[in-house]
Amino acid sequence: MATEPSVPPRRWSGAIGLGVVFGGLIALVSTVAIGNAWAACDVGNGPADGMTLLLLGPLVWVAAAVPWALLRVTLGRRHRGAALVVGLVFTLWFTWFLVTWLGMPDSYPAPSCPGNVPPWWPGFIPA
């Protein structure tokens, strides 16, 4: 006769850890890319931009961690590979969205960046 575990498995523990790791990576990459775009196109001023990015980082972290945790709990229980692929596609899209929306504002005149696209931005990625 098989015995059941005394403590039911915690399904949120792994999901939260995965969300924290990937959310942190998205926040780090996004804020660094936004800061580099602002610096290359001479957007704003240095200290205020740094404080804005400092406050933006945790918000991006939470906004990126929640979908990863939800994917892990919902789709990841049965199809881990599909959850990973969907999560990676979301990560790429969310990072691109943040960098192009916040890092390359259309309303800011940037004479050093034609079209408000920094010179280091790859041409094959739409901005």
Secondary structure, DSSP 8 states (H G I E B T S, - for coil): -----SS---HHHHHHHHHHHHHHHHHHHHHHHHHHHHHHTT-S-HHHHHHHHHHHHHHHHHHHHHHHHHHHHHTTTT-HHHHHHHHHHHHHHHHHHHHHHHSS-TTS--TTSGGG--TTS-TTS--
